[in-house]
Amino acid sequence: MGTRIFYATDIHGSEVCYLKFLNCAKFYDADVLIMGGDITGKMLVPLVEQDDGTFKGTLLARQRVVAVGPELDALEKDIKYNGFYPYRTNPAELARLSEDSEYLESVFSRVMAEAFDRWLKLADTKLDGVNIKCFLTPGNDDQLCIDVAFRGKKVMVNPEGTVARLDDDHEMISTGYCNMTPWLCPRDIPEEELEAKIVAMAEKVSSMDRCVFNFHCPPYDSTIDSAPLLDAQLRPVVGPDGQPKMVPVGSKAVRRSIEKHQPLLALNGHIHESRGAFKIGRTICLNPGSRYGEGVLQGLIVELDRGKVKAHQFTSG
């Protein structure tokens, strides 16, 4: 019957997308779930306690004042669904968060790590005992501190740097590290370091023609790595037609590794607007893209059978 993979990536803290991802195991009758990176959110949303006991916060440019109980719970849920982290605080601490960048970073890291740990526990609750393999690789945007959350969990496995078994026939190597970006993300590294990581994993693969490359960064100049060209202020450069100029931003190390080893399949993400497929020799490279900001989970289903990609289908919902 082969093996059915459901793959998604780049949900950036969107709780609604994560819950959909967990539900995809049953919905698509998947044998393997893979989340390809950039899982955590990027912003803290302070909810400031007022003198009357209410809480004030701003979500998507709209200020809200809510009472403790169902109203506050609903606001916190909305914040999580949009990929942010609610944080109950008071005026004095809010002032410190505004003035002390180190303190803000420490609070953000703690709240983010706690939320990520809760997500992994949720996977244990929903999928423990289900006959399915689940892999989640932190991406270049994800802080290194979240990796410890995998310890003691039953369901979600971090396959970073390992050779993992998808089934009796197919192996997978994985990395969430990427070539350098203008934002200097936590897992951005030079191309030569990324190549060294890939080489170390590839040396341990027993059958490359039945191997899946689960690399967060897509191969360079593959159409699934096209992103807007940025100026020195990190603003998109607009062409004469009024549209942003697009350029390839993927990894040359990833491309060289695919050209050399010709794995069965490459699963990529990182570039949200470059949903699509591209072949490098015999290897089909896939990027489902991302619309996490709309609460939409973009993904793909891949059917593997004895060293062949029988079919693939992009999904959205």
Buried (B, 14 or more C-beta within 10 A) or exposed (E): EBBBBBBBBBBBBBBBBBBBBBBBBEEBEBBBBBBBBBBBBEEBBBBBBEEEEBBBBEBEEEEBEBEEEEBBEEBBEBBBBBBBBBBBBEEEBBEEBEEEEEEBEEBBBEBBBEBBBEBBBBBBEBBEEEEBBBBBBBBBBBBEBBBEBBEEBBBBBBBBBBBBEBBEBBBBBBBBBBBBBEEEBBBBBEBEBBBEBBEEBBEEBEEBEBBBBBBBBBBBBBBBBBBBBBEEEEEEEEEEEEEBEBEBBBBBBBBBBBEEBBBBBBBBBBBBBBBBBBEBEEBBBBBBBBBBEEBBBBBBBBBBBEEBBEEBEBBEE
